[in-house]
Amino acid sequence: MKNKVYIYLGLLLLCFAIRVSAQTSSDNYVEVKTMVEAYNYEGDLDPNDESALKIRHKFQYYDGLGRPTITADGSVNTKGTYVISGQTYDNLGRVNRNYLPFEQSSSNNMTESSFKTVQAQHLGAYAYSDIAYDEFGHKSEVSIPGSLWVTKNKKNRYTSTFNDKNEVKYYEAPLDQNTLIDNGYYQAGALTKETSWDADSCRVECFYDMRGLKVLEKRYSDISNTSGSCTYYVYNDLSQLRYVLMPEYQLTPDETINGYEYRYDIRGRLHKKILPGCDYIEYWYDKADHLTYMQDALLREQNKFRFMLYDYLGRVAIQGICSQKDISESMDGTVSYSENSGGILHTDYVVGAGCTITNPVLETVNYYDDYRFLNGSRSSEFSNLHLDGASDYEYSSGYLTGTISQANNGELLYSCLGYDIKGNLLESKAKGLKGDLEHITNTYSFSNKILTSNIKVAIPDGKTLDADIENTYYEENDKVKNVKTTINYNGQQESSIINYSYDEFGRLANVKRPLSGSKNASISYDYDLHGWLSHIGTTTFQEKLYYAENPYGAAAYNGNISSLQWNDNFSDNNRGYTFTYDKMNRMTEAVYGEQNFTNNVSRFNESVHYNSNSSADRIIRNGLKQNGSYGAIDDLALSYTGAQLSSVDENADNVLYEGAFHFNGSKGSSSTFLYNGNGALICDASKGITHIDYDNNNNPIRIQFADGNVTRYVYSPSGVKLRTIHYTAVPNITVPIGTTHALSNAEIQYVDSTDYLLSGHLIVENGKIDKYMFDGGYCQFNNTELCKPNFFNRNIIPSYITFYYFTSDHLGNIREVIDNKGQVLESTNYYPFGTPFAHEDTGIQPFKYNGKELDKVHGLNTYDYGARQYNSVVLVWNKVDPLCELFQDVSPFTYCHDNPINHIDINGLFDSQEEAIDYANSHSVGISNVHYASDKNEWYVAFGPDDVGYSNGGTLERRFHEKVSESRWWSTIDNKNTDLSTGLGFAGWGMAKPLERSNAYAFRELTTGRYINSAKPTFRFRNVDIDFNLRGANKIASGIKYLGGASAALSAIIIGIEIYEHQKKLVGEGGLDLIMTGVGFIPTYGWAISSAYFLGKRALEDKRLRFLKQIIYKYNK
């Protein structure tokens, strides 16, 4: 009996059990049991007794030869049913057919014939993919499920042959030279040629030499193009990659602007790297092959180097900047930790005798395994970062436990992290700019999903934000079921609950938003046979996606979206685009139309032509012209030096109306662009940018505009944006191109700052909390000096904390902003490459295309993706892609491989989920480190401890979905009723909005006894402005004595209801309102005092709001 107990304990620790047996005497299968939660028991336990356990089952069946045939997975959906899929084999044991999955209540095995019958009943004919092989056993054809694909013979095809004569150029890179040699062409038959065609005949040819190294990848933009777009890979005799020649190299053979170059030291380590259009980057190593020094163009200009020092396990301990490098053969780049020793830069890390760091400046310090650093040489800086549960974090060995980093403004940032035995992040504390404190504690489920997160943020204004996130998951598939967000701030608490439901294949089917009405409460998602998203629907926004069944244009069979349609709150007509792609899957034309493309055709067209590097060299964009008609607002001819944009010529008439979003140049004008040695934009004449300064990590720190305006940024060393400051200069300042101007205090008209806390989730405007970004929307903190006129309605004024929700399309583009009653406050539509329809965007919040922040201040008009900023007008990034070496067939400035309809860019890094997976594989971290961050609506690759802390993970699937939350508005009594009762008499006009302390102070100052000063405020009664002199309140009161009494009684009832529903506090404004209502029953001075109190509240508020609106209007102008 003890043996049974020990075995079962082992199974619980492994979280699953594997049992090989048979459901029937003829079945051969493996059953996987995944425990949903830990089971606490006493005494003996029979492992086969599942009555007390929560388990998910998965069965894999095998044929008589041990080959997998049918899979029955009970952990996919939330219905407790099984998803059945299968495959068959040919006579040589090769898979020749894969069946699409279907749902079934039972997991029992079935014969091949019965499986086909049941599957066809569920999914119809052709719900499978056939695989054919050539005579050499190579895959030759793969069909695509679906009757349209099968009947039209649309499939993926593959061939394997050899190169022809004069087909592939022969480049060499000799070991003893740093030159590229053109040796003509490879002889016929010297290379293996593998060709693939997708379902739309898009062809890719790859050529491999005898070593198996790819020497050429050729793509074709159209069927008639015989030369193709060629990317060459050149190796030395040691099979080291020396050059990558981009396609444009065949037209301009200069590898410095159209290629990548790599040089190696005698030990085969990368020593020098040159990216397209950039100056070289050098690397140096210690005797253990640790990268210890590097220098790029910006550091070289300053005669500085970046150094990296490592602990005894090879983990980066210190990174910084120094003035000299030690490159001796005996150099040892390892450090040891010695508490309170001071060490290098007072980090307590001691450098070995064989390494000298000259004039070091700190960038990043990492501590591992324990918390001795809290009591070390920098204990004072860590004094308020001691973890609450530090004594329980005995499992932190092997994990990052603390960090110090220096922002590019010189401020130091600190953090401390604690883990459980599974490596889950339990607690973290961080100190940011100005000493902002962030404290996060998490709890986890048995399957390591976050159950709760408590987030506390203290900012220097003395106030603390407290956010609680509670997640629940479906037992059947461990996917998120509900997310409850509770916000506590400044004495007020608001919460929301979002519900997620899934279809039979585990795909998101519905998101339910807890709105006060049915309008826009739910978002539904539908998919086609392939699992491709086909429809998103709310009450006011509908989007339909078409692939092969396009009724409005050419069909796409390879997964490209051929057309899309949407309905929104802006127009009664359906609107849409039909798309045209070239044979490199680049979007070349998007034709706009309404009413099923029968009306207003071409009104918002966008067409693009590309050069060999896939950079746009011609862009034509239609829109609202200056004369009120629709036509070309941009007709751009773009020129490049290699991959870098050098100039843009505008051939369309200029557009000058307010809010216009287009290329800023008059017809016939030309604008120049300049870059630094690291490939980052430093001058953009079209936006009036005369110069951009960058920090040592190539993050922008200052943008100078020609009119004297300045934008500053603060970044962490890892590239996280921490702050943006906009300086608006006084008029009549002119700054020439290529220069900067330091504004004096007298030249600064005003300054606005935005701080980003919690990795951008918490936004602080001018020192006051403004927004908390949550999964699918944001929480607005309505500081009166920050409120914009769009939020105000005379009869509905938001509470201090208000939730708003995003409705997004299939790319995560924010199309609508919804309040908690389902009303649409903002509607935004976009051109395919991201430019908003300018005259339709109401603009109450800055997050737009792909959910990214659009900075329009000073005419910058770029989207911030984190790693880079994107200019959607000319379709380029502001600097080289940090991951450009993964996509060397296109320009490192190209957006999403020129296919913005199917792809989104993740933080300016990846183009798609598949590329995130490829990147993970290439860096040996595995697919398990590829995660879906639903708070950002994108995929990311996690390394080490960075993979913890996301509240909502996801499976590797194509998920386009909406996440929403709830807020409360004044809901029980329409404010007009209160206005009616109090406008006539003596009981309180200002029920719609709490009386802030500032107003109370102003009221006290303005009130002397029973009178208000002689100012004549204006209040609004049923949308009619009435001038009301408050000194005449006594005379009016005596004239409406009886009516006033009835009005006061009604008002008292309404105030009581508002207190009951927590719209007002009894100890506070609500109680004071009741007292003043009671005073209103005392003739005659009581009436006057009550009337003065309530009408004064309203009058002062009205005057203040009108003043604020004027200020905001001038600011927006």
N, C-alpha and C positions, 0 to 999 in steps of 0.2 A: 504493500500500500504506500509506503514511503517513496518508493521509486516512482509511482504514478504522480505523487505530489511534486517531486523534484522535476519531473519531465514537464509538468504543466506550468510550473513556475518559470522554467526556461522558455516555454512558448510565449508566456505573457511578456517576458522581457524582450523577446524578438518581435513582439507585436503581431505576429501572424503564425499560422500553423500550416504545414504542408502535409497532406495525406494522400498517398497513392493507393487507390482501391478501385472498386467498380460499383457503379450504381446498379448495373445489372451484370449478369455473368459474362456478357460479351463486351462490356464497355471498358475501355482503357483511358483513364483520365487522371489529372492532377487537380486537386481541390485546394484552393488558397483561402484561408480564413483570416480576415483582418479584424482585429479587435477594435471596437469603436470606443470603448472606455475600459479602464482598469476594473478588475473584479476583486473585491475584498471578500475573503471567505475564511472560515475557520474549519479545521478538521480536514477530512479527506474530500477530494473532488474528482469526479469522473470526467475526464477531458471530453468524452463524447456526449455529455449531457449539456446541451446548449440552452436549456430553458432559462438559466439564470445569467446568460451572457448576451451581450449585444455584438453581433458579428455580421460582417459583410462577406459574401461568398463570391468566388470566381472559379469557374470550371474550365479547364483546357482538356479537350478530348484529342485522342490520337488514333491513327489507323493501325492496322496490324504490323506495319513496318516502323512504327514509332514516330510517324510524322504528324505534326499538329494539324488538325482538320477544323474543328468547330470550337469556338470560344463562347462561353455563356458567362457574362459579367453582370453580377448583381449589385455592383457598386457605382453604376453610371448615373441612374436617374433617382428621383425621390419617390417613386411609386412602389418600390419594393419588387419590381419586375426585373427580368433579365434582358440584356441586350445581346443578341446572338449574331455572330459573324463567322465566316468560314472561308476556307480555301480548298482548292482541289489541285491534283498533280497530273502531269502527263506520264507517259510510259517510261520516261527517263528520270522520274522523280523530281522534276522541276515544277514549281508553282505555275499553273497555267490559268487560273481564274481566282480572283478575289471578289467575294460577295460583300455588298454593302450591308451594314448591320440593320437588324430589325428587332422589334420588341416582342417578348413572349413571357408569359407568366411562369413557365416552367424552365428549369435548367437541364432537362433530360436530353441526352444525346439522341440523334436521329440519323437515319441513313442519308446518303448523299442525295438520293432522289427525293426523299421526303423533305429534306432541308431546302432544296431548290423550289419545291412546290410551296412550302410555307412562306419562304422569302418572297417569292413572286406574288403571293396573295397579299402580303403586306406592302410591298414597294412597287409592284407592277413589273412589266417586262424590262429587260436590259438594266437591271439594278446590280450590275457586276462589271468587273474590268477583266478582260482577257489579255493574256500575255503570250506573245509568240517569240520564237527563238530562231536564229539563223542556223546554218549547217555547222557552225563552230560553237554553238551553244551560247552565243551572245544574244542578249535581249534585242529584238528587232521591232516589235510593235507592242504598244500598251493601249488598249481601247479605254474609252472614258464612259462611265455609266450614263444612261439616259437615252431615250429613243431618238431625240434629235441628233445626238452625237453618233449613234450607231447607224441610223438610216442615212445620214449624210457622210458616213465614213470619216468622221473627225476623230483622229487618234494621235497619240505621240509615236514618232517613228525614230529608229536608230539604225545607223550603219557603221561598220568598221572596215576601213580600207587603208590605202597608202597614198602618200602625196604624189602629185604629178610633177613633171619637170617644170621649173620656173614658177612654182606655185607658192613656195615658202622661202622667204629670204633667210640667208645664213649669216647670223651675227656671231662674233667671237669677242671674248674678253680675256686676253692673255693674263696669266698669273703675274708676270713681271711688268705689266703695264697698267696704267689707269686710263686706258682708252678703249673705245668701242670700235671694232673693226667690222666693216661690211665686206663679206666674202662672197657676195653674189647670192646664189640660190642653193638649197639642198638638192642633191641628186634625187631623181625619181625613186620612190620606194624606200627612202632613208627614214621616213617618219611614219608613224601610225596615225591615221586620220579617223577621228570619231566624230560623226555628224549626228545631230539631233534636230528634229522638227517637232514643234508643238502642234496642237490641234488647229492653229491658224497659220501653219506653215512658216512660223518664225524659225529661222535656221541659225544654228550655232555649230561651228566647226572647231575642234580642238586637235592640235597636232602634238605628238609626243615622240621624243627621241628614244634611242635604245636603252637609256637609263631610266625611262619612265617619266622624265621631266617634261612638263608642258612647255613648249617653245612658242606656240602661237594659239591665240583664241580669236576667231574671226566671226563677226556678226554682220548681218545684211539688213540694211534699212528698208529695202524693197526687193521684190523678186528679180527685177531687171538689173540690180546692182551686182556686178560681177566682181568688183574689187573688194567690197566689204569693208568693215571697220576692224582693223587689225591691231591687236595688242600682243607685242612680242616680249618673250622672257629670255634673257641671255644669262648663261652660266659660265663659270670658269671650269678649269679642268678638275677642280675638287667638288664639282656639283654645287657650288655656292652661287646663289642668285646674285648677279652683279648689276644687271640693268632690267628695268621694265620700261618698254617704249610704248607710250600711249598712242592711240590711233592717229592723232594729229601729227605725230612724228613723221609719218609717211609723206606728209605735205610740207612740213617744216622740220627737217632733220636736225633738231637741236635738243639733245637729251637733257640740257639744263632747264628747259622750260616745258618740254613735252615728255619727260621721262623721270624715272626713279633710278638712283644710283646707290649701290651698297659697296663698301670696302671693308676688308677684314684684316685683323692682325695675324701674326704668325701662328697663334693658337686657335684661329678660326672664329674669333669673337668679332662681332660687328664693331668696327672702329669709326666709320664715317658713313653718314647717310645724307642724301640730297633728295629732297622732295621737289615736285614740279614748281618752278618759279621761286624756290626758296634757297637761301644760303645753306651751306652744309652744317650738319650737326655732328659733333665729335663725342666719342665715348671712351672712357678709360676704366680699367678694372684692377682689382687687387689680386694678390696671389691665389685667392680662393675663387676667382672668377666672378666676384661680386662687382656689379656696376658701381663704381665709387665716385666718378666725376663725369659730368657731361657739360657741354657748352653749345648753345645755339646762337643764332645771329644777334639777338637782343643782349644776351650775356656777353658776347664777344665785343660788342660796342662799348661795354662798360669794363672790359678786362676782368670779368668775373666768371666764376664756375659754380655749378650746382654740385654739391657733394651729398653722398648717401652713406651712412654708417649702419652696420648691422649688428644684431645680437648674436649669441652663439648658435642659434638655430637658423640663422640666415634671414631673419625678419628685419625689415627696415626699422631702425630705432630712431635715427635722426636724419632729417633732410634740411639742407640750408644752402646759403650762398657764401662763397669765400673768394678771396682775391688771388690765390695761387693753388696749384695742384701738385700733389706728390705722386709721381708716376714711377717710382723705383720698383724694381722687381720684387723687393721684400715687403712692399706696402701691405699692411694688414688693415682692412676696413671694418674690423669688428670692435665692438665696445662691450664693456661689462658694467652692470649696475652696482653702484656702491652708495648706499643710503647716506645722505647728508655729506657726501664728499665734495659737493659742488660740481665737479666734472665740467664737461664742455657746456658752456652757456647755462650753467647752473641747473642742468638737467639731472645730475647725479650719474650720468653716463660717463665712464672713464675711457678715453681713447688709448689703444695699445701703443706700446713704445715704437712700433714701426710705422706710425701714421701721424702726420702733422697737418692740422687744419689752420690756415692763416686767415685772420680777421673773419671769423665765422659770423653769419647772421642767421638767426633761426627762421625756418619755414614751418617744419612739422617735427614733433616729437611723439613717439609711440611707446607706451608702456604695456607690458604683457604679464600675464600669469598671476599677479598678486597686486596688492594695494599699498606697498611700501612707499610709493611716490607721494602718497597723501601726507606723509610725515617727513618728507625729504626737504631738500633745499628750497623748494617752491611751495612749502606747506601753507604759507599765508595766502597764496593765490588759489589753492585748493580748499581753503578753510570751509567754505559753504558748499562744497561738492562731495562731502562724505556721504556715501550711500546709506539709506535708512536701514537696509538689510545687509550691510557689509559683512556682518559676522556669519551670515548664512551663505555667502558666495564662496564656498570652498571648492567649487568646480570651475573656477575661472582659469585654471591652468591651460595654456594653449590658446587663449583668447586675448584680444585687445582689451585692456582694462582702463586705460587712460590716454588722453592726448593733449598736446599743446600745439597750437598753430598760430601763425601770425598773419592777420589780414593785411591786404596791401596798403592800408592806411596806418599800419604800425601797431594796431591794437592786438592784444593777445587773446586767444580763444581757448577755453579749457573744457574738458569733458571727462566723465568717469562712467564706466559701464560695468554691470554685473550680470552673471549668467546662471542658469540652472544646470543640472547634470547633463541635459541634452544639448546644451549650447544655445538655448533660447535666451534672448535678451530680456531679463526680468526688470532691470532698473537702469536708468541713465540720468545723469545730471550734466548740464552744460551751462557755461557762462559765455555769453556772446558779447556783441558790441555794447558799449556803455554799461556793461555789467548785467545785461538782461539774463535772467536765470530761467532755465528750462528743466523741468523735472518730469520724467515719464516712468511709470511703472506698468508692467504688463503681467497678465496671467494667461496660461495656455491650457488647451485641451489635451487629452490623451494623445491625439495625433499631431500635436505641436502647432495647432492653429491658435491665434490670439483670441482669447475670450473677452478680456477687458483691458482697456488702456486708460489710465488716468494721466492727464496732461495738465501740468501747472506751469504757467508762464508769468513771471514777475518782471515788469518793466519799470524804468526809473520814475514814472509818474506816481508810483506807490500803489498801483492797482494790480490785481492778480487775476488772470484768466484761468478758469478751471474747466477743463473739458473731459468728459467721461464718455468713452466709446465702449459699447457692449455688443458683442457679436454672438449670434447663435447660428448653429449649423445643422443641416439635415443629417440625421443619423445614417440615412441610406447611402449618401455619396460624399459626405463631409464638405459640401459646398455651403457657402454662406446663405443663411435663411433670413435673418433680420439683423439690421444694424441700427442700434439706438445711439443717438448723439445727444448728449446733455451739456449745455453751456451754462456756466455760472460766471457772472461778471457784474461787478458794481452793485451787488445786492439783488440782482435779477437772475432768474433761472428760466431757461427755455429748453425744450427737448424735442426730439423727432425720432420716428421709427420708420425705417425703410424695409420693405419686404421684397425678397427675390424668389421667383419660382422658375422652374426649369422644365423643358420638354422631356420626352422619353429617352433622348440621347444625351441628356445632361447639359444641353445648350440653354442659355438664358432665354426664357420665354416671356417673362413679364416682370416689371418693376412697379410696385405699388407705392405711390406717394401719399402720405396721410394728409391730403388736402381737405379743407372744410367742405368742399363740394365735389361732385363727380367729375367736373371738368378738369381734364389733364391729370387726373389722379393716377392713371396707369399708363405705362409705356409697354407696348407689345412688340415682340420680335418674331419674325418668321424666316424660315430657311428653305432652300430648295433641296433637291435630291442629294446634291454633293455636300450639303452643309454650308453652302454659301448664303450669306445674309440676303434676303430678298425684300424685306419690308420692316419698317419701323413706324409705329403709329401711336399718336396721342390724339386728344380731341382737336387740337389746333395745328398739329404738325404731322404730316404723313410723308414718308419717303418710300418710293418703290425703286428697286434696283433690277435691271434687266441684263442678262448675259446672252445666251444663244437665242432666246425667244423674244428678241427685240422687235416690237411692232413699229418702231419709228425710224429705224436705220439699219445699218449693217450689223449682223450678228457677230458675237465674239464667243468662241468655243474654248478658249484657253484659260478662262477665268477672269479675263478683263471685263470690266463693266462696260457694256455697250451703250447704255443710256440710263438715265435716272430721272425721276419726276418727284416733285414735292408740292405739297400744299402747306401754306402757312397762314398766319394771322394777318399778314400784310396784304394779301391779294385773294380775291374770290376765285381766281383761275388757278388751275394746276400749272406748274412751271417746271422746266426741266432742261436737260442737256442731252444731246446725242454726241458720242465721242468717236473720233477716228484715231487709230494708232498706226504707226509704221511697223515694219517687221522686226524692229528692235524693242517693241512694246512701249515705245515712247508716245505720249499723247501729242498729236499734231494739230487737232482741231476739236473744239467744243462748240457746237451750234446750239444756241438758246432758242427756246420757244415756249408758248403758253397755249392752253386749251388743246392739249395733245398735239402741240407743235403746228397749230393752224393759225396762231395769232402772235403778233409781235416777234416774229422769227428774226433771229440774229441780233436782237436788242443788246444782249450781253455776251456776245461771242468772244472767244479767246482762241487764237491760233498761234502755233509756235513752229519754227523751223530750227534745226540743230546742225552744228558742225560735227566733225568726226569725233571730237571729245565729248559729245553729247551736251555741249553748252549751247544755250539758245542764242542764235545769231539774228533772228528776226521774230518780233513779237507784235501781233496786232490784237488790240483789245477794244471792243466796242462798249459804249455806255452812254450816259446822259451828257450831251455836249453843252457848251456854253449857251447856245441859242435855244435850248429847250428840246431840240430834236435828239434822236439817237443815231450814233454812228461811231466812227473811230475816235477814241479819246487818246489812244496810244498807237503809234506806228513806229516801232523802234528798230533800228539797225545797230547791232551790238558787235563790237570788235574786241579781239582778245590778243594778249601776248602770252602764248601758251594757254594755260588754263585760267589766267587772271584776266578779268574784265578790264579793258583799258579805256574804252570810250563808248558812248551811246549817242546816236543821232536820232532826234525826234522829227518825224515827218507828219504829225497830226497837229491840228490847231490846239492851242493851249486851253485848259479848263481852269477857270478862276473862281467858281462858286464855292461857298463855304462848305467844308467837309469833303471836297473833291479828293479822291485817292487815285493818283495816277503818277506818271513820270513827270517830274517838275522841270519842264523845259518847253520853250516856245518852238513853234514850227521852224525847222531849219537850223536849230541850235545843236551844239554838241557838248557833252559833258565828259570830263575825264575822271579816271579812278587811279589811285596809287596804292601801293602795298609796301609793307616793311619786309625785312629779310626773313621773317617767319611766315610770310604769306598772309598777313593780316591787313585788312583795309585800313589805310591811314588818311585817305582823302576821297570824298565823293562830292563832286561839284554839283551834281543834280539836287542834292539835299542841302547844299550850302555848308557842307562839312569841310572845314579847311584843314583840320588835323585831328588825329586820334592817337592818344598815348596809351601804351600797354604796360602792364606790370611784367615781372620776370617769368610769369607763367602764361603769358600771352593773353591775359584777360584785359579788356578795355578798362581804363581808369579815368579817362577824361576825353570828352568829345567837344571840340571847339567849332562853333557855328560862325558863319560869316557875319551875322548881325550882332555878334558879341555874346549870344546865349551860350551857356555851358551846361553839359550834363556830366556828372561824376558818378563813378561806381566804386563800391567796395566789394571785393571778392575774397574768399578764403583761398589758401594755396591749392585746394582740390578743385577750385573752379565754381564753388557755390556762391551765387550772388547774395550779398548780405544787405546792401543798401544802394539806393539810387537817389541822387540829389540833383534837382533841376534848378539852375540859376537863370532867371530871366533878366536880361540887361535892359537898361534904359534905351530909348530910340537913338538913332543916328550914330551907331558904332559900326565900323566896317573893318573886317579882318581879312587880309589877303589870303589866297590859297597857299597852303603849306606853312602857315604861321599860326601862332596862338596869341591870345590877349588875356592878361591877368586882370580880372575885374576888380576895381577898387570898390570900397563900400558905397561910395556915392553913385557908382555905375550899376549897382544891383537894385533892380526894381522890387523883386521878391524872390524867395527861396522856398521850394517844396522838397520834402524828403520822404522817402518810402523805405522802411526797414522790412526785411523778410526774415521771420523767425520760424522755427520748427520746419526747416528745410523748405521754406516758402509757403507753408500752410497758413501761417499767421502773418497778416500784413498790418503794419503800423504806419499811419500817415501823420507826419509832423509830430511825432512823439505820442500819438494816441492810437489805441487799437482801432482798426477800421474794419477788417474782414478776417474771418476764419474760414479757410477753404476746406470743405469736406468733400466726401465722395459724391460728386454729382451736383454741387452747388456751393453756396457760401452763406455764412452768417454775417449779417451786416450789423455793426455796432453804430447806432445812429447818434454819434456825437453831433450836436446841432451845427457846429461850425464846419462839419464835413458833409452834411446832407446836401444832395443836389436837388434842384427843383423837380426833376423827373419823379422823385420818390413821393412828392407831396400831392395830396388831394385835400381840398378844404374839409371834406367830410370824413376822410380816412387818413389819419396820421399814424405812422408806424410806431410801435413800441421801441424801447431802447435796444432790444435785441430782436432782430428780424431775420428769418431764414428765406433765402431765395434759391431756386432750383434751376438747373440747366436742362434743356432738351437738346440733345446732340444728334448729329447724323451718323452715318456709318464710319466716318473717319474721326469721330470725336469733335468735329467742328461744332461750336456752341451756336445753335440756331435760334433758341429762345431762352429768355429768362422769365421764370414764372414765380408769382407770389403764392402764398399758402392758400389762396382761394382759387387758384388755377388761372388767374388773369395774366396775360402776356404783357410784360413790361418792356421787353426788348426783343426785337426780331432782326436777325442778321443773315444775309445771304452772301455767298462767296462765288467768285470765279474759281475755276478748277485749281489754279495754283495759289489760291489763298487771299487774293485781294478782295476786300469786302465791297459789295454794292454800296458806294459811298452815300448816296442820298437816302438810303433806306435804313442805315444803321443808327439806332437811337442812342447807343453808347452810354449806358448807365454803369457799365463795368468793363474792365479792359481785357478780359480773357475771351479769345475769339477762335481763330483758325487752329485746329488740332487741340483746342483748349489752352493755347499758349497766350501769354500776355503780349498785347500789342501796345507798344510805346509810341504815341503820336505827338508827344510833347516836342516842341521846337521843330516839328516836321520830320522827325526821325523815321517814323512809320516802318518799324521792323518788329518782327515777332521774336521773343526771347525763348529759345529752346533749351537754355541752360548751357550747353557746351558752345553754342554759336547763336548768332542772330541772323534771321532770314529776311531778305528783301523780296517780297512777293511781287513787286512790280517788274523787276528785271530778273527774277528767278535765280538769285545767287545768295550764297552765305557770305558772312563778313570775314571769314577766315577759312583756312584749310581744314578739312575734315580730320579730326584726331584719329579716325580709323580709316583714313583714305587708302592705306596699304591693303585693305581687304577688298577694295573695289577699284582696282587700278585700270579698268577698262573705260572709266568715265572720269570726268573732271572732278577734283576734290571739292569744287564749289557747286556741283550740281545738286539740285533738290530731288530726292526720292527717285533717282534714276529716270527722271522726267515722266514718271507715271504717278501723279498725285491723286488719281482716282482710286487706285487700289492700295497705295502705300501711305504710311505715315512715318515721320521721322521721330525717333525716340530720343529726346533730349539733344537733338542735333547729331546723333551718332548713327543709329541703325535705320535702315529703310524699311525693314519688315521683321516679323517674328522669325522667319527662316534665317535671316542674317544674324539675328541675336543667337540662334542655336549654333550656326556655323562659327560665330565668334567664340562661343563657349567651348565648342569642340577644339578649335584651334589653340585655345589657351589651356587645354587639359583640365577644365573644371567640370565638364560634363553637362548633359542636358538638364540634370537635376538642379543646376544653378541658374537655369533660365526661369524667370518668374513673371507673373502678370501682376502689375501694380494697378489695382482697380481705382485707387485714388488718383492716379495719373492717366488712366486709360491707355496703358502702354506696357510693353515688355521690357525687361532689363536683365542683365547678366550680373549675378552676385558673386563676389569674391570674399572668402573668409567671413569675418563677422558682419559684413555689409548685407548678408542675406537675411538678417533678422530685423524685426521691427515693422515690417509691412503688415498692416492689420488685415488685409484681404488678399490672399494669394489666389491662384487660379491654375487650372490645368492647361496643358499646351494645346489650345484650340483657338480658332478664330472667333473672338468674342467682341462684338460691337454692342455695347449696352449702355444704359443710362442709370445713373445712381442719383437718388434724390433724398431730400429730407423735408422736414415740416417746420413751420413756425406758426405762432399765434398772432392773430390780429384782433381788433375789437370786433366781436362777432354777435353779441346777443341783442344789443340795442343800437339801432341806427342813430348816428349822432344828430341827425336832423330832428329827432324827437327831443333830444336834450336842448338843441338850439331853440326849438319852438317854445319850450317851457321857460327857458331862462332868458331868451331874447326879449320877451315881454316884461320880465320882472326881475326877480331878486334872488335867483338861486344858481348861478354858476353857468357860465358859457363854456368854460374850458375843460369839458369832460374828455375831449379827444386826445389830449396830450398831457402827461404829467408836468407839473410846474417845477422846472429845474431850480436849483439853488440860486443860480445867477438871476433868474427871473424874480424869485422871492426877494432877493436882496434889492433888485431894482424897484420892485413894487413897494418895498418898505421905504426906500429913499424917496420915491415919488409921491407917497401918500402922507398927508398930514392930517391926522384925526379922521374926519368923515369925508374929506375931499381928496381928489387927485389934482395935480397941478394943471395949469391952463393949456397943456398940449392937447390937440384935438386928434385923438386916435380914430381910425376908421375900422369898423368891424363889418363883416359880411353876413347878411341875413338872407338866406335863400337866393344866393348869387346876386344880390343887389347891394351895392355899396351905399351906406348911409353915414353921413357925418353926424357924430353924436358927441355933443359937449357934455362931459361927465359932471360939470357943475350944475347942470339942469336936472340931475337925477331926482332931486327932491320934488320938483314940480311934476315931473312925469309920474313919479311914484304916487303922489296924491291923486292923480287922475285915473289911475288904474288899480285902486286899492283892492277891490274884490278879485279882479282878474289876477292880480299879482299874488294873492294868497293861494288861489287854486294852482297857479303856475309853480309856486314854491313847493306845494305839496307833491305835485307830479315830479318835480325835480328831485325831491328827497327820496322818492321811490326809486328813481333811476340811479341815483348815487349809491343807494343801498345795493342794488343789483350789481353795479360795477365793482363795489367792494367785495361782494360775495364771489364774483368771478375773478378776483385778484387783478382786476385792471387798475385798481387803486388800493392803497393800504389804509386800513382803519387808523393806525397810528401813523399819520402822515397826511397826504393831500386829501384822501377820502374823508378822514375825520374832520379836517378843517373845512371841507366843503359842506359837510353836514351841519357843523356849527354855524357857518355863515348862512346856510339855508334857514336854520332856526332863527337867526337874527333877522332874516327877512320877514318874519311874521310880526315883528315889533314895529308898529307905526310910530312916527314916519321916518325917523332917522335910521331905524333898523333897515327899512327898505333901501334907503340911500346907501348905507354902508354895504349891504349885501350886493346891491347892484354895482356899486363902485368896485367891490372885490372881484366879482365875476366878469363884468364887462372890462375891467382893467386888465385882467389876465388875458382876455382875448385881444384887447386892443394892443397891448404891449407885444403879444406874440405875433399879431398881424404885421405890426410895424417892423419887428425884428426879422420876420421871414421875408418881407419885401426887400429889406436892406440886404439880407443874405443872398437873395436871388439876384439882385443887381451885382453884387460882388462876384458871384459864381458865373453870371453871364459874361461879365467882363473878363474873368479868368479863362473861361472856355473860348472866348473870342481870341 
